[in-house]
Amino acid sequence: MEFLPKLSQNLLEILDDDDYYDITIEVGNDPNVKIFKAHMVILNYRSPYLRRILSTNKKKNDETLVHIKLPNVSPETFQVVLR
């Protein structure tokens, strides 16, 4: 059974999911800014750096999306890290 390859593929598909994301991440500085849509639970478990940032930006109970800014990271670099 190819469980792990399928799981890896599903996680990549989740990155492209525009329906169920719960965080937006604004990366870069003008004019090179990109907004990424992501899933906090995955970021929390995959990145100690993002876990620290997320711990201070917990989602509010009013269903508003969490939005964080990472101006010191290029969008190209963050795209690689996110994948």
N, C-alpha and C positions, 0 to 999 in steps of 0.2 A: 504494500500500500504506500502511496506517495503522500503521506500526511504532511510532512514538513514542507515539501515544495509547494503544496496546495495552500498551506497556512501562510507561507511567505508571499505567495501570489495574492491571497486575500488581503493581507496587510497593505500591499502596494495599491490594491483597488480601493481600500478605505481612504488612502491619501487623496484619491481623486474624487471622493464622494462629496458632492455639494449639498446633500440633504441633511446629514446627521452630524455635522461638525459642531463643536461647542466652544471653539476659540478661534480668534483671528490674530495673526502675528504680522505686524507691520515691520518690515525689514529694510534697512538701508537708509540713505539720506537722499534728499532731493538733488537731482532729478531722478535718481536711481532707486526708486522705492517700489516694493512689491508687497502685496498682502496675501498671506498664505492662510488657508483654512485648515484646521487640524482638529485632533481629538486629544483632549487633556489627559485622559487615562493612559493613552499610548505614550505621549510625550513624558509623562510622569515616570513611567517605568523604563523608558529607553534612554533617558538623559538626566544624569545627576544635575547638570547645569540648569536645564529647563525645570527640573523638579524644584530647585531653590526659587526660581522666578515664580513658578506657579503657586508655591506655598504662600506667597504674599499677595496673590491675585486670585484667590478662590472664587468660584462661581457663586453669584448671589442667588438667593432662592426665588428671585422674581423672573427667572428664565432669561435674563439678558446675557448676551454672549460676553465672554471674557475677551478683552483686547489688550495685547501687550505690544510694546515697541522695542525693537532691537536695532537702533540706529547704527551701531558700530559693527554690524555684520552685513556683508554684501548679500543681495538676493541670490546670486549664483552659488555662493558658499552655503547659504542656508538651505537651498534646494538640495544640494548634495547631502548635507547633514540630515535633513528631514527624510530622505529616501534611505 
